[in-house]
């Protein structure tokens, strides 16, 4: 009984399938880059708008006292201190809890609107960060697809002679 030497064969995947995988990989990379670019543009736009408002965090805030609101954390801190001031002005009551003829109601309403605007900025930053993260993942998946499509499949076969 003699054993034939092992041979290594390359099995080729049809070009049509590889072309589709490569196209998906390229689209993933392009889409990922686009997501990152859009996220950066959104981040810059929100920062520019917040900075243009010249909002300074008061001295009784929990952090960043005296600093200008220019990002998600400072916007959140400013929204928090606005709420603190509004509740102090209303005796601890929210807008909905105040009587309709209460003179403080307009102040609390304005504070609520300001807080909502600042929280919208915080959410916009979060969405931009999420988009950038998804862009990075899309690039990684696209790169992986391209690598897989260009890697040949190798199968090891053993040829054994019959007795």
C-alpha positions as CSV (number, residue, x, y, z in Angstrom):
1,X,0.0,0.0,0.0
2,X,1.5,3.3,-1.0
3,X,0.4,6.7,0.1
4,X,0.3,9.4,-2.5
5,X,1.7,12.8,-1.3
6,X,-0.9,15.3,-0.1
7,X,-1.8,18.0,-2.6
8,X,-3.1,21.5,-2.0
9,X,-5.7,22.7,-4.4
10,X,-7.1,26.2,-4.7
11,X,-10.9,26.3,-5.0
12,X,-12.0,29.4,-6.8
13,X,-15.3,31.1,-6.0
14,X,-17.2,32.3,-9.1
15,X,-16.2,35.8,-10.1
16,X,-19.8,37.0,-10.0
17,X,-20.1,36.2,-6.2
18,X,-16.7,37.8,-5.5
19,X,-17.7,40.9,-7.5
20,X,-20.8,41.3,-5.3
21,X,-18.8,40.9,-2.1
22,X,-16.2,43.4,-3.3
23,X,-18.9,45.9,-4.3
24,X,-20.5,45.6,-0.9
25,X,-17.1,46.1,0.8
26,X,-16.4,49.2,-1.3
27,X,-19.9,50.6,-0.6
28,X,-19.4,49.9,3.1
29,X,-16.1,51.9,3.1
30,X,-17.6,54.8,1.1
31,X,-20.7,54.9,3.3
32,X,-18.5,54.8,6.4
33,X,-16.4,57.7,5.2
34,X,-19.6,59.6,4.4
35,X,-21.0,59.0,7.8
36,X,-17.9,60.2,9.5
37,X,-17.8,63.4,7.3
38,X,-21.4,64.1,8.0
39,X,-20.9,63.6,11.7
40,X,-18.0,66.0,11.8
41,X,-20.0,68.6,9.9
42,X,-22.9,68.2,12.3
43,X,-20.7,68.4,15.3
44,X,-19.0,71.6,14.0
45,X,-22.4,73.2,13.1
46,X,-23.9,72.6,16.6
47,X,-20.7,73.8,18.2
48,X,-20.7,76.9,16.1
49,X,-24.3,77.7,16.9
50,X,-23.8,77.2,20.6
51,X,-20.7,79.3,20.7
52,X,-22.5,82.1,18.8
53,X,-25.1,82.3,21.6
54,X,-22.3,83.4,24.0
55,X,-23.9,81.5,26.9
56,X,-21.7,81.6,30.1
57,X,-22.3,79.0,32.8
58,X,-23.1,80.8,36.1
59,X,-21.0,80.4,39.3
60,X,-23.6,78.2,41.0
61,X,-23.5,75.5,38.4
62,X,-22.2,72.0,39.3
63,X,-19.2,72.4,37.0
64,X,-17.6,74.6,34.4
65,X,-18.4,77.9,36.2
66,X,-17.6,80.9,34.1
67,X,-17.0,78.9,30.9
68,X,-18.8,79.4,27.7
69,X,-21.2,76.7,26.5
70,X,-19.5,75.1,23.4
71,X,-20.1,71.4,23.6
72,X,-22.4,68.6,24.9
73,X,-21.2,68.6,28.5
74,X,-21.3,72.3,29.0
75,X,-24.8,72.4,27.3
76,X,-26.0,69.8,29.8
77,X,-24.6,71.6,32.8
78,X,-26.2,74.9,31.6
79,X,-29.6,73.1,31.1
80,X,-29.3,71.7,34.6
81,X,-28.6,75.1,36.3
82,X,-31.5,76.7,34.3
83,X,-33.8,74.2,35.8
84,X,-32.4,74.9,39.3
85,X,-33.0,78.6,38.9
86,X,-36.5,78.1,37.4
87,X,-37.5,75.8,40.3
88,X,-36.1,78.4,42.8
89,X,-38.1,81.2,41.2
90,X,-41.3,79.1,41.2
91,X,-41.0,77.8,44.7
92,X,-40.2,74.3,43.4
93,X,-43.1,74.1,41.0
94,X,-42.8,73.2,37.3
95,X,-44.6,75.1,34.5
96,X,-47.5,72.7,34.5
97,X,-47.9,73.0,38.3
98,X,-48.2,76.8,38.3
99,X,-51.5,78.6,38.1
100,X,-52.2,80.1,34.7
101,X,-52.2,83.6,36.2
102,X,-49.0,83.2,38.2
103,X,-46.5,85.9,37.0
104,X,-43.6,83.5,37.4
105,X,-45.2,81.1,34.9
106,X,-43.7,83.0,31.9
107,X,-40.2,82.8,33.4
108,X,-40.5,79.1,34.0
109,X,-41.9,78.5,30.5
110,X,-38.9,80.4,29.0
111,X,-36.6,78.3,31.2
112,X,-38.3,75.2,29.9
113,X,-37.8,76.3,26.3
114,X,-34.1,77.1,26.9
115,X,-33.5,73.7,28.5
116,X,-35.2,71.9,25.6
117,X,-33.0,73.8,23.1
118,X,-29.9,72.9,25.1
119,X,-31.0,69.2,25.4
120,X,-31.6,69.2,21.6
121,X,-27.9,70.2,21.2
122,X,-26.9,67.4,23.5
123,X,-28.9,64.9,21.5
124,X,-27.5,66.3,18.2
125,X,-24.0,65.7,19.6
126,X,-25.0,62.1,20.6
127,X,-26.4,61.4,17.1
128,X,-23.2,62.8,15.5
129,X,-21.1,60.6,17.7
130,X,-23.3,57.6,16.9
131,X,-23.0,58.3,13.2
132,X,-19.2,58.5,13.4
133,X,-19.1,55.2,15.3
134,X,-21.3,53.5,12.7
135,X,-19.1,55.0,10.0
136,X,-16.0,53.4,11.6
137,X,-17.8,50.0,11.8
138,X,-19.0,50.3,8.2
139,X,-15.3,50.9,7.1
140,X,-14.1,48.0,9.2
141,X,-16.8,45.7,7.8
142,X,-16.2,46.9,4.2
143,X,-12.5,46.4,4.6
144,X,-13.1,42.8,5.9
145,X,-15.4,42.0,3.0
146,X,-12.7,43.2,0.5
147,X,-10.1,41.2,2.3
148,X,-12.3,38.1,2.3
149,X,-13.2,38.4,-1.3
150,X,-9.5,38.6,-2.3
151,X,-8.4,35.7,-0.2
152,X,-8.4,32.3,-2.0
153,X,-10.1,29.4,-0.3
154,X,-7.6,26.6,0.2
155,X,-8.6,23.0,0.8
156,X,-6.1,20.2,1.7
157,X,-6.8,16.9,0.0
158,X,-5.2,13.5,0.8
159,X,-4.8,11.1,-2.1
160,X,-4.6,7.5,-0.9
161,X,-3.8,4.7,-3.3
162,X,-6.2,1.7,-3.4
163,X,-4.9,-1.7,-2.2
